[in-house]
């Protein structure tokens, strides 16, 4: 294999029409974020290893791209924007009283197993709201996510909502250890609820806790949540989490996006730094969530700041894939003028192109001495206007 003509596995080239479509969708998402008062922040592509270390609870070390700088420090390519934004907010905005609203876009990197067929570099677009821990901000974030998906042209989607604390409460009340919790988590992620029930039976779990573990089965109806809320009366934390979610769903009715939101307690938090609500967005044409997010009220403490926070990130690559598979048209503003000229009209062509550019009209000049080349050029620029300058003036 000629490595000069290939790229490493898990990476890809993006060009021409796809690049233009991505730019259109990226602009729509970023413009929607600005409508909600979010200011863009740019963090480095590399960070110190500790920013994403085990203590903070982000990406497993084996999935990080690690290398050393000249001083011998371990550096990583960022796998996730949230810790980077949390670090920057704690460094530069620690004295601000108003909540910080940060948006971002850029590449993240995961050194994953290529048997999974996933990209190792992909683009995230997201936001972090730092400094407000209210349920009102939980609702605004979900409504923002809904509006952003609509802005991308997708109208048929679902936002799955849960709470990161539910799983932990049930594990604790069942008296299970870390190994048991790991087994339960895998069974729930794989939707193997028969296996989960058999495993819990082997641990002699009480009937009430066994019934509460059924909450992880897909349902989403508020009536069913009410029944679990009654069962949770003896477990204050669980009762609080469920009540919070029901109240949040009511708030989302005010925003007009509750029809897109359903409960799915089978989603276990993807990052251990999540402390409150967690959510994912799904649509047709993507086997994975196009967005993930949640509340992380303890993460900034790692950077010396005690502040609640909530955020989310789109996978632009998965979003674009879903848009293409749903055959949603993305209008590209590709209008430009192509000036085809012969050698003796070069000066005229250059001046005309500059005249158009001064007016904000994209212009490209192409030398075409022969009739065959002239016709070939015109056939390639199918969406362009033409100015032909041939022969003597």
Buried (B, 14 or more C-beta within 10 A) or exposed (E): EEEEEEEEEBEEEEEEEEEBBBEBBBEBBBEBBEEBEBEEBEBEEBBBBBBBBEEBBBBEEEBBBEEEEEEEEBBBBBBBBBBBBBBBBBEEBEEEEEBBBBBBBBEBBBBBEEEEEBBBBBBBBBBBBBBBBEBEBBBBBBBBBBBBBBBBBBEEBBBBBBBBBBBBBBBEBBEBEEEBBEBBBBBBEEEEBEBBBEBBEEBEBEEEBBEBBBBBBEBBEBEBBEEBBEBBEEBEBBBBBBEBBBEBBEBBEEBEBBEBBBBBBBBBBBBBBBBBBBBBBBBEBBEEBBBBBBBBBBBBEBBEBEBBBBBBBBBBBBBBBBBEEBEBEBEEEEEBBBBBBBEEBEEBBBEBBEEBEEEEEBBEBBBBEEEEEBEEBBEEBEEBEEBBBEEEE
